């Protein structure tokens, strides 16, 4: 049996939180933004954005585990959430 | 995690799959059974079999008129009436109604009341059939696969949704892990231990990959506005109902005018719908009967269309005038309805339905072989410890036990549910709950025994028990009803569902029996190769 270092375990835990919770937040923001950006009637935009959200979430989760370190994963998720969140806020103000 | 995309995806595949696999087995088995929920319900109400077998002598229109007459007597002030007329998968006339909820009634009480508010008519005579026993039939298995049980439906749906999302991640990462996905499908190396399990996992996964991917994604889509409310929030704010009205334009509800008006004759409406469609309506929903705002909605099966929204026509219940037809929807809304429709497969005819069922079984096998593979792989790390007579770690033992409890234990639970349907006294109070309790008691006992002794002997014992219980169902049916295989195989088309049920559970029982026999043979071979003491130490499937 190879014993796992605490460093490794911490990395896995950090990534899991980044993927599950961070990924959900990022997906929620991204799909809200997609809904606003789509040049479709409200009902269609909401439906299409919600349909796509599961694809976005899957991609985010996989990326979090594929990237080279837990720190990068967190920077990526938080960074993307902040940028898209800011856009969402601006879009909310503009409308 | 480790270096390389493929390695990290293999890691994600392993863990996202393992953490939810036992729940997924329940969801897969329940969902697979749900493709035949009508047939299962019919099988579980043997009192109806005789009436269903006789050819119909009243036309659908006459049968609807008869049912409406009875509803007028029994529930003139109902919120809504629901009528299912005889068609391909339904031999009888089912009527039910909902009453305005009384104050202080709990959800559970309302449901219990609703279950008593129904009757079944024989389309041959228009008379009442014998009262069927109280059972939720296939509906229980259908609800189980996304609502779970012993908890509020919302909790169940979130838990199943999380498991489905993990499954989606497991499928995509599993595909990325494979560099030769096409070649792997044609690779099977039997009797090679871990290799064989890996190949079996690959074959069941890849063979029905489009189905697995479809069923997981479409499953999430069925409840997508609940799982991901952010887009709705962004465009509709707090007016979620406005979104539902836009997205589901055909589900509009009309409030009663609180002004009584006699309900118009529905026979002309049925005729009008049949003339327009070329097929007779099979479902009638009358909302606010005997009110000025009464609405009569006629539905027909969606036929070959993918969409889950059945074409319908809505009439003014007081005047009998046609108000609207299913409004054509935008491409996006149609797409959503089609994706939803793919999950529930209402469009599937006999052959396609059977294919969906087999794909569901393949999905179950994929999850099961994946779960087993983890144990087999993990155990190799303990090869040296085991050789010295040591024990495997806590994790391996736990996974072994959960695997037995889910893979071998769940079929026992399903079988026990059907046995309970035949053996519990027909007059028993809250019989539907008792049937469900039997399901979970059987599963609980199996899971507990597995935790106490997660050994190969336990695998064999539970597989054998499942095999005997499932294969024994046709025998039980023969002893407890008049519609056993000897009758149903030679009966009318309505009894095919009963015969089909008996044959399918028999085949599934034989399959489990074969698995138990195969394990036993394996054990004998190993016992011959090792000293008896060592053989006793061997844990299940290690060298399988």
Interface residues (C-beta under 8 A of the other chain):
Chain A: X1 X2 X11 X12 X15 X27 X28 X29 X31 X32 X33 X34 X35 X36 X40 X41 X42 X43 X44 X45 X46 X47 X48 X49 X50 X51 X53 X54 X57 X58 X61 X62 X65 X66 X88 X92
Chain B: X1 X5 X8 X9 X11 X12 X165 X168 X169 X172 X173 X176 X217 X220 X221 X224 X225 X227 X228 X230 X231 X232 X233 X234 X235 X236 X243 X246 X247 X330 X331 X332 X333 X335 X336 X339 X381 X382 X385 X393
